Each structure stands twice: as structure tokens, then as C-alpha cells.
Amino acid sequence: MRKNPFDVLVRLRKIDEKMARAELATKRRAHDQARRKLEELKAKHNEELEVGELLGPVNLRSLQLRGMGSYELLTAAAEVYQNSERAMQAKAEAWRRAASDGDAAER
């Protein structure tokens, strides 16, 4: 007895949908991690520094370098967050397409 080719198509589409859902979950976790890291760096950056009344040149330069380093970390974390947002949106769209294809194959 031959298998119905549409049954095979439906099974393949269901597999595609499950894989797309798993990839979306992975990207969502990466996105959440990037968001937490960015929030952590923002909080650290916004902490008030205790500065004496007079800063010497070395202390002033140290403060400036710390601020620049903090800004660079924030910029890098924001870029990672934005990239993870785009990747998550792309995977969400891929999952929606796979789910739609699965529904169409079942009909």
C-alpha cells in the first residue's frame, strides 16, 4: 500500500514548524539575556561616583577614562541587544510562515 504524499507533506511541515519554534525560543532566550546585560550596564553606568571637592589631574583623567569605558560597554551591549531583537523578529516570522504552511498542508 502506498503512502499518501499529502500525509508525508503534513508531517514534514509539522517538523518544520517545531524546528522554527525551537529556534525562536533560542533567540528569545538570547534576547532576554542581552536585555538583562544592557540593563545591568545601564544601572552600573548611572551609579553616582563619589568625587571629592577637588580632583587632581590623575583623578580627573581616571574618571574620564572610566566614563569612556562605561560608554563603550553600553554601546556594545546596545548593539548586541538590537541584533538579538532583529534575529528574534526574523525567527518569529519564520515560525509564523512554518505554522501557516503546516496549516495549509493539513487543509
C-alpha positions in Angstrom: 0.0 0.0 0.0 1.4 3.4 -1.0 1.5 6.2 1.5 -0.5 9.3 0.8 2.0 12.0 -0.3 -0.1 14.6 1.5 0.4 12.8 4.8 4.2 13.0 4.3 3.9 16.7 3.4 1.9 17.4 6.6 4.4 15.5 8.7 7.3 17.4 7.1 5.5 20.8 7.7 4.9 19.9 11.3 8.6 19.1 11.7 9.5 22.4 10.1 7.1 24.2 12.5 8.6 22.5 15.6 12.1 23.4 14.5 11.2 27.0 13.8 9.5 27.2 17.2 12.7 25.8 18.9 14.9 28.3 17.0 12.5 31.1 18.1 12.8 30.0 21.7 16.6 30.0 21.5 16.6 33.6 20.0 14.1 34.7 22.6 16.4 33.5 25.4 19.4 35.2 23.8 17.3 38.4 23.5 16.3 38.3 27.2 20.0 37.8 28.2 21.1 40.7 26.0 18.3 42.9 27.6 19.4 41.9 31.1 23.1 42.7 30.3 22.1 46.1 28.9 20.0 46.9 31.9 22.8 45.8 34.2 25.4 48.0 32.4 22.9 51.0 32.4 22.5 50.7 36.1 26.2 50.5 36.7 26.8 53.4 34.4 24.2 55.5 36.2 25.6 54.9 39.7 26.8 58.1 41.2 30.5 58.3 41.8 31.8 59.8 45.0 34.0 62.7 43.9 35.9 64.8 46.3 35.7 68.6 46.2 39.0 68.9 44.2 40.2 66.4 41.7 43.8 66.3 40.7 44.8 65.7 37.1 45.3 62.0 37.6 41.9 61.5 39.3 40.2 63.6 36.7 41.8 61.5 33.9 40.9 58.3 35.7 37.3 59.4 36.0 37.2 60.4 32.3 38.6 57.0 31.2 36.1 55.2 33.4 33.3 57.1 31.8 34.5 56.4 28.3 34.9 52.7 29.1 31.4 52.6 30.5 30.1 54.3 27.4 31.8 51.8 25.1 30.4 48.9 27.1 26.9 50.4 26.9 27.2 50.9 23.2 28.4 47.4 22.6 25.6 45.9 24.7 23.0 48.1 22.9 24.2 46.8 19.6 24.1 43.2 20.8 20.5 43.8 22.1 19.4 45.4 18.8 20.9 42.5 16.8 19.2 40.0 19.1 15.9 41.9 18.6 16.2 41.6 14.8 17.2 37.9 15.0 14.2 37.2 17.2 11.8 39.0 14.9 13.2 37.1 11.9 12.8 33.8 13.7 9.2 34.8 14.8 8.4 35.5 11.1 9.9 32.1 10.1 7.9 30.3 12.7 4.7 32.1 11.6 5.4 31.0 8.0 6.1 27.5 9.0 2.9 27.3 11.1 0.9 28.7 8.2 2.5 26.3 5.8 1.6 23.4 8.2 -2.0 24.6 8.4 -2.2 24.9 4.6 -0.8 21.4 4.2 -3.4 20.0 6.6 -6.2 21.6 4.7 
